[in-house]
Amino acid sequence: MIDAAIGLLQRHGLAAMTFSDVLAESGAARGAIYHHFPDGKQQLALEAARRHGEDVRGHLHALPAQTPREVVEAFLGNVRPVVEASAGGGGCAIAAVTVDGGAAIADQGGLCAVAAEAFNGWEGELAGKLTHAGMDPSRAADLATLMITTLEGAHILCRAAGSVAPFDRAAAALLSALPGPGLRS
């Protein structure tokens, strides 16, 4: 049910995600959803966002970290399919719980806090990789934030454009901001 909710958040957002859709996609019995998520849709969205945040962080943890450029290139390569899905109408499940359905809904049940925790965890994972690859910790933290901002902005721009072209331009700009080979980061 949580996996189904993640997919629905990515494709339709929080406001359009319904228990009926989750049941249809997961094959779970109606009683199961109320048993596991007695506090309703907000609880399911919270658990889906938390799981998705942890899953993404695990992918980031697995990135190679020999050089800062390698970290950024691996990141961009790994997120490109996700951004391609955005160009076709998808999106980020974490972002969906922060912007969809209005501030009152998003803040209810701690969804914004879970999203902030996920984004901070992703940035921390990337900053750690960049620092391990020899980058100054402060600069690594800044670059990690830029990488996540690039990803999240690309979801929106690529969805609007129906193309990955905005991501490709942002990725090229991100890579050009890195020091050249042999230069101290």
C-alpha positions as CSV (number, residue, x, y, z in Angstrom):
1,M,0.0,0.0,0.0
2,I,2.9,2.3,0.8
3,D,4.5,1.6,-2.6
4,A,1.2,2.3,-4.3
5,A,0.9,5.5,-2.4
6,I,4.4,6.6,-3.5
7,G,3.5,6.1,-7.1
8,L,0.2,7.9,-6.8
9,L,1.9,10.9,-5.0
10,Q,4.4,11.0,-7.9
11,R,1.8,10.9,-10.6
12,H,-1.2,12.7,-9.1
13,G,-0.1,14.5,-6.0
14,L,-1.5,14.5,-2.5
15,A,-4.9,16.0,-3.1
16,A,-5.8,13.5,-5.8
17,M,-4.5,10.4,-4.0
18,T,-7.4,8.4,-2.7
19,F,-7.7,5.2,-0.7
20,S,-9.6,3.7,-3.6
21,D,-6.7,4.3,-5.9
22,V,-4.2,2.9,-3.4
23,L,-6.4,-0.2,-3.0
24,A,-6.7,-0.7,-6.8
25,E,-2.9,-0.3,-7.3
26,S,-1.8,-2.4,-4.4
27,G,-4.5,-5.2,-4.5
28,A,-5.0,-4.8,-0.8
29,A,-8.4,-5.4,0.8
30,R,-10.4,-2.3,1.9
31,G,-10.2,-3.3,5.5
32,A,-6.5,-3.6,5.4
33,I,-6.0,0.1,4.6
34,Y,-8.1,1.2,7.5
35,H,-6.4,-1.3,9.8
36,H,-2.8,-0.1,8.9
37,F,-3.7,3.6,8.5
38,P,-6.5,4.3,11.1
39,D,-5.6,8.0,10.9
40,G,-6.5,8.1,7.2
41,K,-4.9,9.6,4.1
42,Q,-2.5,11.8,6.0
43,Q,-1.0,8.9,7.9
44,L,-0.6,6.9,4.6
45,A,1.0,10.0,2.9
46,L,3.3,10.4,5.9
47,E,4.5,6.8,5.7
48,A,4.8,6.9,1.9
49,A,6.9,10.1,2.1
50,R,9.1,8.8,4.9
51,R,9.7,5.5,3.0
52,H,10.4,7.3,-0.3
53,G,12.8,9.7,1.4
54,E,14.7,6.7,2.9
55,D,14.8,4.9,-0.4
56,V,16.3,7.9,-2.2
57,R,18.8,8.4,0.5
58,G,19.9,4.8,0.1
59,H,20.4,5.4,-3.6
60,L,22.5,8.5,-2.8
61,H,24.5,6.6,-0.3
62,A,25.5,4.1,-3.0
63,L,26.9,6.8,-5.3
64,P,30.7,6.6,-6.0
65,A,32.8,9.3,-4.3
66,Q,36.3,9.4,-5.8
67,T,36.1,13.0,-7.0
68,P,33.4,15.7,-6.6
69,R,32.8,15.6,-10.4
70,E,32.2,11.8,-10.2
71,V,29.7,12.4,-7.4
72,V,27.8,15.0,-9.4
73,E,27.9,13.0,-12.6
74,A,26.7,9.9,-10.9
75,F,23.9,11.9,-9.2
76,L,22.8,13.4,-12.5
77,G,22.9,10.0,-14.2
78,N,20.8,8.4,-11.5
79,V,18.2,11.1,-11.3
80,R,17.8,11.5,-15.1
81,P,15.2,8.7,-15.4
82,V,13.2,10.2,-12.6
83,V,13.2,13.5,-14.3
84,E,12.3,11.9,-17.6
85,A,9.2,10.5,-15.7
86,S,8.4,14.1,-14.6
87,A,8.5,15.2,-18.3
88,G,5.8,12.6,-18.9
89,G,3.6,13.8,-16.0
90,G,5.3,12.4,-12.9
91,G,6.9,14.2,-10.0
92,C,8.5,13.9,-6.7
93,A,6.5,12.2,-3.9
94,I,8.3,14.3,-1.3
95,A,7.5,17.6,-3.0
96,A,3.9,16.5,-3.5
97,V,3.3,16.4,0.2
98,T,4.6,19.9,0.7
99,V,2.8,21.8,-2.1
100,D,-0.3,19.8,-3.0
101,G,-3.6,20.4,-1.2
102,G,-2.7,23.7,0.4
103,A,-0.7,24.6,3.5
104,A,-3.3,23.5,5.9
105,I,-3.4,19.9,4.6
106,A,0.4,19.7,4.1
107,D,1.2,20.7,7.6
108,Q,-1.4,18.4,9.1
109,G,0.2,15.3,10.5
110,G,3.7,16.5,10.1
111,L,4.0,16.1,6.3
112,C,6.2,19.1,5.9
113,A,8.5,18.0,8.7
114,V,8.9,14.6,7.0
115,A,9.6,16.3,3.7
116,A,12.2,18.6,5.3
117,E,13.8,15.6,7.0
118,A,14.0,13.8,3.6
119,F,15.5,16.7,1.8
120,N,18.0,17.4,4.6
121,G,19.0,13.8,4.6
122,W,19.6,13.8,0.9
123,E,21.6,17.0,1.1
124,G,23.6,15.5,4.0
125,E,24.3,12.3,2.1
126,L,25.5,14.2,-0.9
127,A,27.6,16.6,1.2
128,G,29.2,13.7,2.9
129,K,30.1,12.1,-0.5
130,L,31.5,15.4,-1.8
131,T,33.5,15.9,1.4
132,H,34.8,12.3,1.2
133,A,35.8,13.1,-2.4
134,G,38.0,16.0,-1.2
135,M,35.7,19.0,-1.3
136,D,35.7,21.6,1.5
137,P,32.8,20.7,3.9
138,S,31.2,24.1,3.5
139,R,31.4,24.1,-0.2
140,A,30.2,20.5,-0.3
141,A,27.1,21.5,1.7
142,D,26.4,24.3,-0.7
143,L,26.8,22.1,-3.7
144,A,24.6,19.4,-2.2
145,T,21.8,21.9,-1.7
146,L,22.3,23.1,-5.3
147,M,22.1,19.5,-6.5
148,I,18.8,18.8,-4.7
149,T,17.4,22.2,-5.8
150,T,18.3,21.3,-9.4
151,L,16.5,18.0,-9.1
152,E,13.4,19.4,-7.5
153,G,13.2,22.4,-9.9
154,A,13.7,20.0,-12.8
155,H,10.7,18.0,-11.8
156,I,8.5,21.1,-12.2
157,L,10.2,22.6,-15.3
158,C,10.4,19.3,-17.2
159,R,6.7,18.5,-16.4
160,A,5.7,21.9,-17.6
161,A,7.8,21.6,-20.8
162,G,7.0,17.9,-21.4
163,S,10.7,17.5,-22.0
164,V,14.0,16.9,-20.2
165,A,15.6,19.8,-21.8
166,P,15.4,22.0,-18.7
167,F,17.2,19.3,-16.7
168,D,19.8,18.9,-19.3
169,R,20.6,22.6,-19.2
170,A,20.6,22.7,-15.4
171,A,22.9,19.6,-15.3
172,A,25.4,21.2,-17.7
173,A,25.4,24.4,-15.6
174,L,25.9,22.4,-12.4
175,L,28.8,20.5,-14.0
176,S,30.3,23.8,-15.2
177,A,30.3,25.1,-11.7
178,L,32.7,22.4,-10.6
179,P,36.4,23.1,-10.5
180,G,38.4,21.7,-13.5
181,P,40.7,18.7,-13.1
182,G,43.6,19.3,-10.9
183,L,42.0,22.3,-9.2
184,R,41.4,22.4,-5.5
185,S,37.7,22.2,-4.7
